[in-house]
């Protein structure tokens, strides 16, 4: 953890180049976790509603395959929107998630591992080459976050956050210690801190502990919060419960 206080206003947004470097590292780390899973780990329940580890991996793979192929990406959106309408979901992503898992439920655990190994480099390439004319198009990410560009937010940041958070989900479900470093995980956390404090216009001094943590000051820093970095986003993302500032969600 970096003990030097960082002003939130000084946290630079993640650029496309940096975003792709972070994505590459995260994809590799996700592959490493899959390689550590034992046979009985795949059926263990995760914090994600109704998903065991195998289903969660199928979900992450589904998004990777959509990143690797623009046609798959478009089809997934259409199917997700249709499913969301049928089920009355408030956002198409919930429908996409269901369809992704269902379409890959026939895969064995070894097939999921092998497909991830071959797919993540293609997903990274697809994100790097996402059509420039589509990058500025806004997508609605729902309450709190609102509309954000497909390129600089979804492709450069969100897909990496999603993979990172699900790596943590798997590790916690099966009892693995996740690899956390200041350079990678700390950068992702800092970016989330910047977004969170700006979303709510917070005046807070935030001390996040652990290898992915740091000390951050937003506004006049009059409110104080000390918590483990991973636990902080675990709660804000809806995976845990908190009070006070920790009730201000940052959906992942």
Legacy VTK file of the C-alpha trace (Angstrom):
# vtk DataFile Version 3.0
C-alpha trace
ASCII
DATASET POLYDATA
POINTS 252 float
0.000 0.000 0.000
1.191 3.504 -0.850
1.009 5.641 2.315
1.504 8.945 0.467
-1.855 10.698 0.215
-3.070 11.178 -3.349
-5.502 13.891 -4.303
-8.368 12.341 -6.247
-8.198 15.231 -8.707
-4.656 14.115 -9.561
-5.692 10.577 -10.559
-5.486 10.531 -14.339
-8.151 8.640 -16.298
-7.076 5.304 -17.720
-6.075 5.887 -21.339
-6.736 3.404 -24.131
-3.089 2.309 -24.167
-2.922 1.874 -20.408
-6.318 0.201 -20.381
-5.152 -2.461 -22.799
-2.009 -3.112 -20.745
-4.148 -3.542 -17.629
-6.516 -5.819 -19.530
-3.671 -8.040 -20.689
-2.372 -8.464 -17.161
-5.848 -9.146 -15.795
-6.646 -11.721 -18.459
-3.410 -13.528 -17.656
-4.152 -13.485 -13.937
-7.633 -14.827 -14.565
-6.066 -17.682 -16.531
-3.695 -18.327 -13.628
-6.610 -18.637 -11.205
-8.424 -21.056 -13.507
-5.276 -23.163 -13.580
-5.331 -23.409 -9.780
-8.909 -24.672 -9.487
-9.426 -28.192 -8.203
-12.123 -30.517 -9.515
-14.520 -29.811 -6.645
-14.016 -26.034 -6.833
-16.093 -25.611 -9.970
-19.369 -26.459 -8.245
-18.812 -24.080 -5.321
-21.278 -21.236 -4.989
-20.040 -17.700 -5.621
-21.418 -14.459 -4.231
-22.959 -13.862 -7.657
-26.641 -14.811 -7.452
-27.365 -18.317 -8.773
-23.857 -18.805 -10.212
-21.341 -21.385 -9.152
-17.702 -21.061 -10.200
-18.266 -22.876 -13.510
-21.154 -20.616 -14.446
-19.227 -17.515 -13.448
-16.320 -18.551 -15.676
-18.792 -19.138 -18.529
-20.056 -15.587 -18.059
-16.558 -14.064 -18.191
-15.738 -16.200 -21.228
-18.933 -15.024 -22.908
-17.911 -11.390 -22.694
-14.413 -12.260 -23.897
-15.827 -14.006 -26.940
-17.965 -10.955 -27.627
-14.858 -8.770 -27.424
-13.042 -11.089 -29.820
-15.795 -10.951 -32.443
-17.908 -7.911 -33.243
-20.590 -10.214 -34.709
-20.750 -12.213 -31.457
-20.888 -8.921 -29.536
-23.879 -7.667 -31.540
-25.713 -11.005 -31.344
-25.197 -11.133 -27.587
-26.675 -7.645 -27.213
-29.719 -8.571 -29.290
-30.316 -11.801 -27.410
-29.731 -10.072 -24.101
-32.207 -7.315 -24.902
-34.819 -9.900 -25.916
-34.292 -11.939 -22.747
-34.396 -8.830 -20.562
-37.712 -7.809 -22.113
-39.140 -11.309 -21.623
-38.080 -11.450 -17.974
-38.809 -7.803 -17.159
-35.213 -6.981 -16.238
-34.310 -3.332 -15.817
-31.220 -3.577 -18.045
-30.262 -5.693 -21.052
-26.998 -6.763 -19.399
-28.929 -9.068 -17.065
-30.387 -10.809 -20.082
-26.963 -11.003 -21.713
-25.522 -12.609 -18.596
-28.156 -15.347 -18.598
-27.740 -16.102 -22.273
-23.951 -16.204 -22.000
-24.051 -18.828 -19.282
-26.746 -20.925 -20.966
-24.910 -21.001 -24.289
-21.759 -22.359 -22.606
-23.234 -24.722 -20.029
-22.383 -27.733 -22.233
-18.654 -27.036 -21.926
-16.639 -29.125 -19.492
-14.387 -27.410 -16.967
-11.289 -28.385 -18.946
-12.870 -26.982 -22.108
-13.601 -23.705 -20.321
-9.973 -23.453 -19.212
-8.626 -24.199 -22.676
-11.071 -21.881 -24.397
-10.083 -19.063 -22.050
-6.403 -19.587 -22.870
-7.076 -19.305 -26.585
-9.752 -16.634 -26.359
-8.322 -13.940 -24.100
-5.605 -12.813 -26.553
-8.320 -12.501 -29.207
-10.521 -10.572 -26.798
-7.669 -8.190 -26.076
-7.076 -7.700 -29.794
-10.773 -7.020 -30.323
-10.838 -4.409 -27.580
-7.754 -2.736 -28.988
-9.362 -2.568 -32.436
-12.897 -1.692 -31.414
-14.289 0.425 -34.284
-13.275 4.063 -33.736
-16.621 5.346 -34.982
-18.350 3.426 -32.168
-16.099 4.559 -29.315
-17.979 7.840 -28.612
-21.429 6.181 -28.683
-22.961 6.435 -25.188
-24.345 3.416 -23.348
-26.668 3.633 -20.380
-25.092 1.857 -17.405
-28.107 2.405 -15.208
-28.618 4.371 -11.986
-25.685 6.159 -10.406
-23.324 5.782 -13.365
-25.630 6.836 -16.199
-24.467 7.140 -19.797
-20.813 6.600 -20.689
-18.921 6.156 -23.986
-18.493 2.629 -25.321
-14.808 3.157 -26.020
-13.176 4.979 -23.132
-15.464 3.473 -20.491
-16.781 0.059 -21.552
-13.896 -1.191 -23.700
-10.978 0.473 -21.933
-12.123 0.140 -18.314
-15.306 -1.778 -17.498
-14.487 -5.137 -19.064
-11.211 -5.213 -17.140
-12.923 -4.239 -13.892
-15.490 -6.977 -14.465
-12.835 -9.636 -15.028
-10.869 -8.402 -12.009
-13.905 -8.458 -9.719
-14.876 -11.936 -10.862
-11.327 -13.134 -10.226
-11.803 -11.951 -6.655
-15.228 -13.657 -6.558
-13.684 -16.982 -7.574
-10.779 -16.701 -5.158
-13.111 -15.979 -2.251
-15.464 -18.789 -3.245
-12.735 -21.447 -3.307
-10.327 -20.083 -0.688
-7.501 -18.861 -2.911
-5.403 -15.817 -2.121
-5.661 -13.469 -5.121
-2.504 -11.984 -6.587
-2.582 -8.257 -5.817
0.059 -5.706 -6.756
0.159 -1.908 -6.465
1.024 -1.484 -10.149
-1.950 -3.436 -11.467
-4.641 -3.889 -8.844
-3.712 -0.627 -7.133
-4.191 1.262 -10.386
-7.614 -0.301 -10.955
-8.630 0.544 -7.388
-7.393 4.142 -7.720
-9.459 4.582 -10.880
-12.525 3.273 -9.071
-11.845 5.610 -6.151
-11.741 8.552 -8.541
-15.027 7.587 -10.174
-16.753 6.875 -6.857
-15.785 10.130 -5.169
-16.769 12.151 -8.233
-20.104 10.399 -8.654
-21.122 11.434 -5.155
-19.068 14.633 -4.844
-17.493 13.252 -1.681
-15.301 15.054 0.829
-13.398 12.121 2.225
-10.006 10.934 3.357
-9.975 7.308 2.282
-7.317 4.922 3.556
-7.463 1.640 1.683
-5.294 -1.056 3.182
-3.504 -3.961 1.541
-1.248 -4.283 -1.530
-3.904 -2.778 -3.820
-4.622 0.135 -1.508
-3.490 3.669 -0.881
-4.530 6.897 0.792
-6.803 9.202 -1.179
-8.219 12.632 -0.416
-11.292 14.066 -2.095
-12.501 17.599 -1.461
-11.662 18.788 2.037
-11.325 15.195 3.289
-13.487 15.867 6.325
-14.986 12.352 6.406
-12.648 9.509 7.328
-12.806 5.917 6.138
-10.263 3.133 6.641
-10.886 -0.285 5.130
-9.153 -3.006 3.123
-9.048 -2.035 -0.565
-10.668 -5.203 -1.886
-13.274 -5.210 0.866
-14.099 -1.586 -0.028
-15.116 -2.405 -3.586
-16.619 -5.739 -2.506
-19.125 -3.767 -0.450
-19.683 -0.923 -2.918
-20.378 -3.409 -5.717
-23.212 -4.953 -3.709
-21.382 -8.091 -2.631
-21.351 -7.034 1.011
-23.133 -4.578 3.236
-21.871 -1.398 4.808
-23.021 1.761 6.499
-22.401 5.447 5.933
-20.158 6.067 2.950
-20.158 2.343 2.179
-23.838 2.574 1.274
-22.905 4.633 -1.794
-22.655 1.934 -4.432
-20.348 1.649 -7.404
-21.915 -1.093 -9.552
-19.519 -3.664 -11.050
LINES 1 253
252 0 1 2 3 4 5 6 7 8 9 10 11 12 13 14 15 16 17 18 19 20 21 22 23 24 25 26 27 28 29 30 31 32 33 34 35 36 37 38 39 40 41 42 43 44 45 46 47 48 49 50 51 52 53 54 55 56 57 58 59 60 61 62 63 64 65 66 67 68 69 70 71 72 73 74 75 76 77 78 79 80 81 82 83 84 85 86 87 88 89 90 91 92 93 94 95 96 97 98 99 100 101 102 103 104 105 106 107 108 109 110 111 112 113 114 115 116 117 118 119 120 121 122 123 124 125 126 127 128 129 130 131 132 133 134 135 136 137 138 139 140 141 142 143 144 145 146 147 148 149 150 151 152 153 154 155 156 157 158 159 160 161 162 163 164 165 166 167 168 169 170 171 172 173 174 175 176 177 178 179 180 181 182 183 184 185 186 187 188 189 190 191 192 193 194 195 196 197 198 199 200 201 202 203 204 205 206 207 208 209 210 211 212 213 214 215 216 217 218 219 220 221 222 223 224 225 226 227 228 229 230 231 232 233 234 235 236 237 238 239 240 241 242 243 244 245 246 247 248 249 250 251
